[in-house]
Amino acid sequence: MNHTQQFLAEMMPRIHEAETALHNGDAGPRFAMWSHTDPVTVYGAAFSPIGWAEVAPMFDDLATRFSDCSSCEWEVVAADVGEDFAYLLAIERTTSSIDGSEVRSYMLRSTTIFRREDGEWKIVHRHADPIDESADLVSRRLTKS
């Protein structure tokens, strides 16, 4: 098993747990996966905070808005690992409710960047955007007042 395969074997179950929990209203596992040391950034399908002081409350807000997650899968498109940095490109397919609406499926394409901190991989950047109109609906729902 090479370094990238080892990285994916370690990280993908944690990502699946964190994202499923977030889409069921619990941001805790996502907080645990992320670095709390700046720079951290998100270029999201709905929000784009910069710095942990903005990223953390955005995660809390997202968690309060999602529920009833019945599926959360990541299809790895590409990944690579260096000594202290790694990246993961994926197609994310999620089925959940937003703000109590009907449960719907949507897809995002995402890039996640990791930094090794004290021997553990932590996420420092995430960029996700819609692949099709299903995710456009999610963005509109999340950004409405």
N, C-alpha and C positions, 0 to 999 in steps of 0.2 A: 504494500500500500504506500503510495507516494504522499508527500506533505499535503497536497491539495485534497486528496481523498481522505486523509486523516482529519483535516480541518472540517470537511463536509460531514464526515461521520460524527464528529463532536458537536458541530454547530447546528445542523439541520433539526435534530430533535428539540434542541433548546428554542430555536426560532419557531418551530411549529407550536410548542407549548406556549411561548410568549404571545404569539399572534392570535392563537385560539383564545387565550385568556383575555387579551385586549378586546377581541370581538364578542366576548361574553361579559364585558364590563369590568375587567380586572387589569389595571395597568402594572401591577406589581412585577410580574415576570419580565415585562418589557423594561421597566426601570432597572432590573438586575442585569440585563444584557447590555445596557448602554453605559458608556463612559459618562461620568459626571464632571469630568475635567475638560474645560474648553481647550481647543475649539471642538464643538459639536454642532451639527447643522442638520436641518431637514428641508428638502425641497419636495414637498408633498403634493399629493393629488388635490388637497384642499388648503393646506397651511404650509408656511415656510419660515419657521422660527430659526433664529441664530443664537447660539449660546445655551448652556444648560438652564439658565434662568428663564428662558422662553420655551425651550424644548419640554421640560418637565411638566409645566402646567398644560401644554398642548396634549401630552399623553393622557393626563388626568381627564381633560375635557373629552377627548376621543372615547375613552373608556366609559364615560357616563352616557355616551350617545349610542354605543353599540350594544346589541344583545342577541340572544338566540342564534349563536353561530353554529351552523350545522356542518360547515366544511371550511377548511383553511389549508390550502396546499400551495407549495412553491415548486415550480418546475425550474431547476437550475439550468441556465443557458450557458453560463461560463463562470469560472472561479479560478483564482490563483492566490498563492500564499507566498509572502516573503518572510523575512525574519521578524519584522515588527508590524507589517501591514498586510492586509488581505482584502480581497473584494469578491463580491458575489453578485452576479446578474441573474435575475429570475423573472418568470412570469408567475404572478400571484393570482390565485383563483379563490375567492372567498364568497361564502353565502352567509348572510346575517341580516339582522334588522338594524335600521338606523332611526333613532328617535321614535321607536315603537311602531314603525311602518311595517308593511308586509315584508317578510323575509325575501331577499333578492340576492342573486349572484352577480358578481362583478369581477373584472380582471384588471390588474395593473401590471405594468412592466416596472421593475425596480432595480436599482443599484444600491448595494449596501457596502460600506467601507468599514473595516475593522482595524483597531490598533491594539497591539499587545500591551497590557498594563499589568505590571506585577505578575507576569506569567499567564495572564488570562486574556482571552480575546474579548474586547469590548467594541460595540458599535459606536462610530463617531460621525457617520453621515449616512443618510438615507435619501434617495431620490426616487419618487414613484409618480408615474403619470398614467392616465387612462390609455388602454389599448383600443377600446371601442366605446360606444355610447352607454354601455352598462355602467362604466366607471364615471362617465360624465354626470350621470344622474346622482351618483354617490357624492361627487364633488359639490354639486349644486345643493344637495340636502345638507351636507356638513357646513357649508358656508352661509346658508340662509340664517337670518337673525332670529 
